[in-house]
């Protein structure tokens, strides 16, 4: 098979305005700026046009167009004829072209659309729905016999490794060959396994007469393989699958595989090759500053280098299928991967079969199947944010069944919002229960994080538990001596995350956690924390240039690479004489100096060293910290703090002048002496969807009396077809007392449904 790069010389324009065009290369994202800066983000159809020159030699082969990904919906035209479309905006897709092409010049038009479709995921989420032809485009030239290119997969070959016993593994290699010719052909297919040094471990051949298709399969026992041990030793073997006809190689695949076992348990956590490891995980969105989703290998290499620097051993690639190159990097670096689909926040209300979620899951699994690093398929994220019911359970169960049918060798997991009760039916469906927990940020207190984990394990002791999200927004401009919820300071992020890290580490029954998030990312609807258009929960800025103090907190807990770092360097202007100086290090001996003189020495293995009651001289104070490893090698960091007369007001966030939907119901409405209301059928109630309530003028007036126009704006507008007043009452941000439901039902339940 021959690949021809089609990434250059595209003309792009908005469909509604073709006269304003520009020349671009792909990957390309048309929301690279407005998807991150809080301005109105463009959502609509954009056209990508390219002239493709086809030679007579090329026409003698079978030609396929390969598109790495186009978001969110796309259609492909060649010479003004529709070839096909994609409704999976994060997956690779291919199309057979020969019948649409002509010799010489051909017009290729790809229309990409990032508007919301009610049956295409994601429907609603806290990240920007970028549009664009944002991964590579290729032309594939193949012979008349080739691996299947149209099975929703990537390689057309699927490798499965399975542990047998006594350090013996079974290697299964399966796939399908397609014969495009009318004549039968005798084909030879060879399997070769080579170790990391290129030494041949095994070789086997099969011969078959192929008429139309041939489903081939190899099964071989591998004795005492060098195991893939995660970040400690990510050892990979090379599998070559070679197809020959008449003594000539006509197609081949080279795929890397590691032999390993992974177990998840409710008591011991995760076992890799029988040894316990705590998941020290980070979550990653794929976007980059002023690039959007159109990232290159250079961007992905940078992200991986940062994951290695922080010392993580796992990554949650949220909330969709990522570029195949990044899964490949995880294979090579030993990073365990939680991979997932964008079945997120709210389910479709127009597709009873949930076709799009199933198709995205099918493509994710088939296209990423051969990556050793992936240990778990995630089938949903906070899908009950609007409502939790049996219908959603059924949707999730169908996805779980599909994942297990496609890949019985890996686990299936999910990421629940905190309001999903411990004994919810959802937690009976997957192999792993994940929870996104933000105690002390969106609801309740920091210490409730520990309580919730203990309660879960007590109530559901046989279910493996992992924390799929936890974190807080931090703007590195903001600082505080008394960090508090929603002050967006670096200091509160440290308080929150240090508590979460210690809590996760202390509990053997918790598999581990994924901090949300490694990088700030685009979220076009956001306007908080002193910045528009971004979620600031990252440990690092969206452009990867600024590492917040919390990054070094994690590095101190996780990394084996020696370092020392002073926290609070951006909190330069201090208006109090006495200060606490925090030092992060993974080294046993740490010294703190001020203005050249020794302040204090700390010995031990604590990742966070706190030096209290450090007096500042008025004006400039020079701090230096020195840490020593076991061999006496010294590591340094320094910072300057200014003791000033008054607090620096630039460190304090000014409150956003946004509508606050949290109401003190006890003051606004009389909730006393309210008896329980019996619900009569045929009349509106708090159990009806907001959409159905809005369909009746009188019922809508009742709703707006209590909630105003909250449902007119995102994210709630997207939830109207699912959310009920009753389900609203279960969301912490509304602080809705039970008595209010009875008050509203008293007014709604006298309005008849027509």
N, C-alpha and C positions, 0 to 999 in steps of 0.2 A: 504494500500500500504506500502511496506517495502523498505527502501533505504539501499543499501550496498555500502559503500565507496570503490572506486577503485583507490584512489589517490596514492597509494604506489607501489613500485616495478615495475617500468617501465624501459625498456631498450631503450635508444634513440641513434640514429646515423643518419648521413647524408646518404641519399639514395645512393649517388655516392661513399660512403666510409664506407661500413657496418662493416669493421674490426675494426674501431675506434669507440667504443661505450662506454656508461657510464650508470650507474644506477641513476635514478632520481625519484623524486616524482612530482606530478602535484598539483597545477599549475606550469607550466614550460615554460620559454621563451628562445628560442635559440639565441636571439639577445639582451640579458640582458646587455651585455657589448658593443658590436660593434654597437648597435643601439643608443648609447649615447656619444661615445667618438670620433666620426669623422673619424674613420678608415673605410675601405671598409666593409660595412654591408652585411653579407651573406644573399642572397635571393635564395631560392631553396627548394627542397623537403627534409623533415626530417621525419624519421620513429620512431614511438613510439610503442613498443611491450610489451605485458603483457600476462602472463599465467593466465587464468581464470578457476577456478575449479568449476564445476557445480555438485551439488548433485542430487540424485533422488528426494528428497523433493522439491528442487528448480524447477526441470523439471515439477513438477505437477502444477506450476504456469505459468503465462505469463510474460516473461522477456523482458525488454526494456533497451537499453543502452542510458544513458543521458549524453551528453557532454555539459558542460557549455558554452564553446566557443573554437574554434580552428581557428587560423588565418594563411592565409586569405582564403584558399581553403583547404578542407580536404576530405579524403576518408577513409571509415571504411571497414576492411576485418576481417572476422572470419573464422578461419581454411582455409585460402587462398581463400575464396569466398567473392566477393564484396557484402557488405550489402547495402551501399548507400554512399552518399557524401553530403557535405555542401559547398555552395558558399556564405555564409553569415558569415563572420569571427568574428562578434561581438554578434551573437545570439546563444541562446541555441538550440540544436536539439536532437531528439530522434530517435531510430531505433528499430524495433521489431526483436528479436534475435532467438526465439525458433527454427525456421526452419534451422538455421545455426549452432546450438550448438549440442554437444554430451555430454554424461555422462563423468565425469572426467575432464581431462585437455583440454582446448581450447586455441588456439592462437588468440589473438586479436591484430590486426595491424591497426594503425591509421597513415596515411601519411598526413603530414601537409605541405603546400606550401605557401610561402609568396611572390612569384614572381608576377609581374603584369600580369593580364589578362584584355583584352580590354573590357570585358563585366562584370567585377566584381569591385565594388566600395570598397575603394577609388582608383581612377586611379592616382591622383596626389594631394599632400597636403603637408603642412608644418609641418609634424610630421612623426616620424619613423613608417614604416609599419612592426611592430614586427611580428615574426612568433612563433608558438608554440601551445602546448596544454595547454593554459594559464588560464583556469578555471577548476573547479572540474570535475571529471568523476564519475558517479554512475551507479549501476545496480538497476533497479526497478523491484520488484516482485509484481504482482497484481493478484487479483482473476479474474474469467472469466467475471465478470461484474465490470466495473471500469469507472471512468471519462476518457473522450477522451484524450489520450496522444499524438496524432499525428495530431492535428489541427493547428500546428504552434504556439500554445500558451504554457503556463506554467502550469496553475492550472486546466484547463478544466472547470473552473467556472468563470463567469464574473459578477462583481458587479457594478451597476450604481446607483448613488444617484442623485436625481433631485428635485430641489426646486419647491413646489407647490404654496402655499400662507400661510399667517398667521403663519409663522414658522412651516410649515408642509412640510415634505419631502417624496418623494416616493423612496423606496429601491427596486431595481430590481435585481434579482439573476437569471442568466441564465447559461445553460451549456448543455452538452450532455453526456449521458451514453452509453457505448458500451458493447454489450453482445457478447463475443467471443465464447460462447457455441452454439450448434445447437438447444437447447431446449428453449422454451419460459419460462420466469421466472417472478413471481410477485414481484416487487421491491417496497420498501418503502423508500422515501427520506424525510429527515427532515431538516428544516431551523431553526436555533436558532440565535438570536441576543442578545449579552450581552454587558453591559456597561463596563467601564474601571475597575470597582470594581468586575466584575464577576456576577453582578445581571442580571437576565433574563429579557429582554425587550419584546421580542416576540418569539413565537414558532409556527411553522406550519408544517404540514406533507402532503405528496401526495403519492398516490399508483398507480402503473402502471404495466401492463404486458409488458415486454420488449422482443421483438423478436431479433432484430439486434441492433438498436439504439433507444434512446429516448431523444428528445430535451425537457428538462424540463425548467420551468420558474415559479418564484415567483414574485409577486408584492405586496408590503405592504406599508401602510402609516405609517410614523413615526412622531408623534406629539412632538413638542418642544424638539428636540434633543440637547444635549450639542454639540456646534459647534466646528469644527476644526478651530482654529484661527491663524494658522501659528506659528511663533516663540513665540507668546504671550501665546498660549494655544493649543498645538497640540493634542487635545483630539481624541482618537480613540476608536471605538467600535469593538467588535470581532464578526465575522460572522462564524458560524459553519454549514457546509453542510455535512450531514451524510447519507450514503447509507446502507440500511439493506436488507438482504435476509434471510428468515427463522429465523428471530429473531437475526441474527448475523450481526455486523458491517463489511462490506466488503470493504468500501472505505470511505474516509472523507477528508474534507478540512477545514482548519482554516485560515481565511483571515481577515485582519484588514481594517477598513474603517472609514473615517471621513466625517461628513456632513458639507458641506461648499458651498458657491456660489462664483464664480469668474467672474468679468466683466472686459473687457478692453474697454476703451473709448478713443476717440481722444482729448477730452477736460479735463477730470478728471483723466486720467491715469488708473491705475488698482484698482479695488474695490474688497476687500475680505470681504465677508459677508456684503456688502454695505458700508464698510469703506475704505477710500482711503489709500493705502500704496504705497510708492515709492519703486520700485524694487532696492534694494541695493545688486547687484549680483556679483558673481565671476564665472569665467569659470574654468573648471577642465578637464584636460586630466588624464587618469587613470594610467599612468606609474609612476614608482618609480626608484630611483637610483640603478643600478646594479640588478634590478629585471625585468625591462621592464614592460610588461603588466601582468606578473604573480603575481599580488598582492593578498594578503590574507585579511581576515577580520580585522586583526590587522592593516594593512596599511590603510584600509578604515575607521576604527575607528579613527585613527590618523588624517586623512584628515577631517573627520567630526568635530573632536574637534577643529581643526584650523578654520574651517568655522564658528563655534560657537564663537570662541575667537574673530575673526575679527568683528563679529556683522552682518554678511550677513543674509539676509532673503530669498535669492534665489540663485540657482546655475544653470548655463548652463552646462549640461553634454555633452561635445563636443568630437569628431564630429561623434559619433556612439553610439550604445547601450552599456550602462555600466552594470556592475555586478548588478544583482537583489538586492543583499544585500545593495548596496548603495542607491537605490531608497527606500528601506525599512527604512534605517537610516533617509532619508529625511522625510518620513512619520512621524516617531517618534519625530523628532526634529522640525517639522514645516517649513521645508525649501521648498519653491516653486521651481519646477523643469521645466526647458525648456529641453525637451528630443528630440533628433534628429538622423538622419541617415547620413551616409557618402556620400551623393549625393553632392559632393564638388568639386570645382575648374573647372573640365571639365567633360562633359557628354560623354557617350560611343558613338563611331562612328560606331560600328559594330552591335548594337542591336536596331533596330527601335522601338521595343516595350518597351525598358527600363526595362526589366524583373527584373534585379537584384535589382535596386532601389526600385521597388514596393514590391519585396519579403522582402527586409530588413525593409521596412516601415511596412509591414504586421506583421512581427515577432516582431518588436519593440512594436507596439501598442497592439498586442494580449498578449505578454509576460509581458508588464508593465502596462496593462490596470487597474489593481486593486490598483494601488498606488495613494492614495489621493493627494500626493504632486505634481504630474504632472498636470500642467495647460495648457501646449502648446506642440504640436508636430511640430518640425522643419523639413521642407521637403527639404531645400537646403541651402548650404553655399557657397557664392561666385561662383556659378556655371557659371557665365558669365565672369570669369576671362580671358578667351581666346576670347570669342565672345558672343554677345547677339543677338538673332534672334527669329523668330516665332517658330522655332522648339523647342528651349529651353522653350519658354512659354508653348508650348503644353505639354512637359515633366513635367513641374512643375504643370500645371493644372491637369494632370492625377494623380499626387501624392496627390494633395490637395483633389481631388474627392475621392480617396481611403481612405485618412485619415478620411474624413467626413463620408464615408460609414461605416468604422470600428468603429468610435467613434464620435458620434454627440455631446457628452457632453463636449468636450474640444475644445480649439482654435487651429488654424493652423497658423504657422508663418514661416518666412524665414529670412536668414541673407544675405543681399546684399553687394557686394563690392561697394565702394564709387562712382564708375563710372556709376552705374545704376542711370539714371536720375529720378528725383522726380516723374515725371508723366509717368514713364516707365510702359509698360503693365504688368510687374512683380508685381507691387504694386497694381494691381487690383485683384490679385488672392487669397491672403491669408487674414486672419482676422487681422493679425499684421504684420507691416513692420519693419523688423530689418535691421540695417545698421552697418557694420564694418567700423569704421572711425578712421583714423590714421593721421589726419591733424597735421602737425608739427613733423612728423616722416618720413613717406614715401613720403609725398607730402605737398606742401603749408605750411601754418603757423598755430600755435596753435590757434590763434583767429578765424581761418576759421571754427573751430568746431562749435562755436556759430552761425556763419552766416549760415552754412549749415542746422542746425536744424530749424532756423527761416524760411529759404527759403522752406524747406520741408513742414512745417505746413501751410505756406501761400499758397503753390501750391496744397497741398493735405490735406485740413483741416479736412476731415472726416476719415482719415486713422490713427489708433493708431500707434504710433512710439516708438520703443525701440532701444537702442544702444546695439547691440549684441556683439560688440568687440570694445575696445579702449585700447591702451597701448604702451609702448616702452620697448626696451631691456635695461637692466641695469646689468652690471657686478660689484658686490660690491667691486671689487678691484680698480675701477676707480672713481676719484673725481675731482671736478673743482670748482673754485671760480666763473667762468663764464660759467655755464652749457649751452651746445649747442647741436643742432641736431646731432645725430650719434656720440656723444662722449662716449656713453654707461655708463655714470656716474650715480651714485645713485642720484645726485643732479638734473640732467635733468629729470629723472623719476619722481621725486617729483614735479618739475615745471609743467610737462605735466599732471600728474594725478590730481594734486590739481586744475588745471584749468578745467579739464574734470568733476571732482566731483561737483565743484561749478556751472558749466554750467548746468549739468543735474538736480541738485537740484533746480535751479532757474526756470526751465521751467515746468509748470504744465502739459503741453500737452505731455511731454516726460514721458513714463511709468517708465523709469529707465534705468539702464545699467548693463552690465556684463564686469568687468575689465578683460582684457586678459593679463595675466592669473594668477590664484592664485599661481601656482607652475611653475617653469621652467620645460621644458619637452624635451624629445628626438626628435631631428630633424636631421636625419643622413646626410643630404646634406648641412647643415649650417656650415659656418666657418667665424664667425664674432664676434665682441665684445670681442676679446681675448680668445674665447673658441670655440672648434669644437664640432659639433654633438649635440648642444642643442639650443633651442629657450630660450632666457633669459628674456622674458617679465614677468616672474613670480614675484610675491611679495615675494616669498620664494624660496629657492634653491630646486633643484630636489630631494635632500635627506631629505628635510623638516627640516634641522638643522639650517639654517641661514635665519633669517627674515630681509629682506631689510628694509631700512627706510620707504619705501612706504607702507609696511604692517601696520606700526603704524600710518601713515597718515589715512588710511582707518579705523583703529580701533578707532581713535579719532573722526571721522565723524559718525561711525555707532554703536560702542559698548556701552552698558549701564554699563558694568563692569568697575569700576573706575581704572584708571591707569595714569601714566605719563612716558614719554620717551624722552630722549635727542636724537636729530638727529645728524648725522655726526661723530659718534664715530669711524668709520673706516677711516675717513679723519683726522687721528691723527696728522700727521706732517703738520703744517700750516706755510707758509712762509710769511704771511702778519700779521702785528701787529693787525690791526683792523679786527674783524670778526663779522658775524651775527650768533647768536646761535638760533637754532630752537628747540622748545619744542612741543611735541604732548601730548594733554591731553583732556579728556572729563569732567574735573573737573573745578569748577568756579574760584578757586584761585591757582595761580602758582607762585612760587618764584624761582629765579635763583641765585645761589651762585658761586663765584670763589675763590678758595683758602681759603674757610671758611668765606669769607665776602659777605654780601648782595650786589647783582648787581642791581636787579630790581624785582618788583612785578607786576604781571598781573592779572587783575580780569575781569570776563566776561564768555561768553560761546563759544569763538572761539576755534575750534579744533587745530588750528595752532597758536602758540605764537612765535613772532619774536622779538628777543632782538638784537638791532642793535648797531654797533660801540663798540663792546666789545673788550677792549684792552688786549692783551696777554703779559705776562712777558716772556723774553727769557728763553727757556728751558721748564720745565714741568708746566702745568697749570691744576689744579684739579677743575672740575665743578660738581656741585650738583644741582638738581632740586627737589623741594618739592611741591606737590600739595595736596590740602585739599578738602574733600567733605563737604557736608552741615552739617555733624555732627562733623566736625573738625578732622576727621581721616586723617592721613598723609600718602602719598605715595611718594616713592623716586626713583630716578635714578641718575647715576653718570657716568662720563667719564673723560679721561685725554687727553688733547691736548698739543702737543709739538710745541712751536714757534721755527722754525729752520731758518737758514740763506738762504737756497736755496730751490726751489720747489722740491718736491719728484717726480722724473720722473716715478716711478712705478705706480703713479696714472693716468698717461696719456697713453691712448691706442696707440700702434704702428699701423700704417695703414696696413691693409691686402694687400698683394701683389697679388691681384686678378684682373682678367680682368674686366675692367669697360666698360659696354655696353652703358653708356650714352655718346653720341657723340654730339659735337658742330657742328650741321649740317651746320650752316651758314658759318663756317670756312672751313669745309672739302669739301663741294660741292657748286657750284654756283647755288643759288636759285633765282637769280634776273631775271627779264624779262621772267618769265615762265607763259604762258597762260594756261587756263584750257584745259585738254585733253579730247576729246570725246572718250568714250570707245566703241570699236567695238566688236561685238559678234564674238566668234570663236577664239579670241586672248587672251593671258594672260593679267591679270591686277592685281591691288592691292586688288581686291575683291576675288581672288582665294586663296584657302588654301595654306599654305606653302608646305604641302605634295604634292599637285598637281604641284606646281611650281618646286619642287625638282625632279619631274618625267621627266622634260624636261631639258636637259643639258644647253641649251642657257638661259632659264628662270632662272635656278638655278644660273648661273654665274651672272646674273643681281642682284639677291637677295644677293648673297655673296659679290658683289661689295659694297653694301651699309651696310650690316649687318654682314659681316664676317661669322664665324662659330657659331654664337650664338645659332642656332637651333640644334647643335650637343650635347649639354649638357642639363641636367635637370636644371630647370623645363621645359624649352621651348621644349625640345625634345618630351615630352608627348603631347604638344599642336599642333604639326604640322598638324594633321588631322582636327583641328578646327580653328586655328588662321590664320588670313589673315594679310597682311601688313596694311590694313585699320584698323583692330581691334587693331593691335600693336600701331597705332598712338594714340589710346585713352587711352593707359596705361601711367601713369605719369612718369615712370622711363625712358622712351625713349626720352622724351622732343622733340617729332617729330613735326616740323612745317608742316602746311597744304601744303605749296609749295613743300615739298619733295615728297608727293604723286603724284603730277603732273609730277615731274622729273622722278620718277620711272615708272609711267604709260607710259610716252613717249617712254621708252625703252622696257617695257614688251609688250605693246599693238601692237607691230609689229611682235611678235612671235606667229605663228599660233599653235592652239591646234590640235593634230592629232586624 
